[in-house]
Amino acid sequence: MREDPTGRALQLLSLLQTHRLWRAGELAERLEVTERTVRRDVDRLRELGYPVDATTGKYGGYRLATGAHVPPLLLDDDEAVAVAIGLRYAATTAISGIEETSLRSLMKIEQFLPHRLRRRVSALHGSVTSMPWPSDDHVVDPDALSVLAAACRDHENVRFDYRRQDGEHSRRLVQPHQLVTVSRRWYLVAWDHHRGDWRTFRLDRLREPRTVGTSFTPLEIPGGAASFVAQSIGPGLPQRSATLAVRATFAELDDVLRWIDHTPIGVEADTSLVQIHSEDLGRLAMAVARIALTAPVSVAEPAELADIVARLAAHLTVPVP
């Protein structure tokens, strides 16, 4: 039995933050304690402000719920660095109003980072330069993004007003399946009820999405969401590509590659070959760094990106004085 209540509570919190339903017996086995001790530790987390829901019965258990306020988050070193890096570069996205919010959040996180982690974040920021993007009106409403993301997750029909490329407006009723990002553009892949076919919608041309109170059974997107969008929009895809060798299987890389525009190439021994795409070398380097948090990675080509990543790695491993 684990005798460290604080360490055990942190481990319990880490398990609950996966937001799955955990049975008391499962938690007791993971923590090497009794179910009675699990109940006491859950009560301790509740006292600290973490909203833990409990259900009884044959399929009952514990789940971390959404509360009225944000309690402290538990992050390990790599997670803290990833969050700080993500917030810094969220300021360059095309989501309306997120730039200032991201920088405020970053300031709060960086002031609590240990010196060794702050040096890693600073080295990455100092080694990567983002290509300036011309200002335009093609920004995404964050509220609309939230509505559509929830509708994709919950399989709910959505109605919205849509402006086509020729300027014509129409009302659409769709089954939203997947959101896809291409450079700074956001797209929704959905089954259009009126057209009776799959359609791609640019989120910056979409207004006032709302659920209509009905659900649907999800379908299989032809070729996958990313490929469908690529075929739909044609020209205008990212201009730069790089080939990487990653010491992991594609299954192990699934969580990180889903956020990166990529094309699987193949597997050699214990190494996966993948091609990543973006509009400049700086963003390609960011993608390499993100993958490196999951598994060892090397740049096969182009050589100029390999040089950038080598300098980045050297800066990240500079010893602390």
Disulfide bonds with the S-S distance in Angstrom:
none
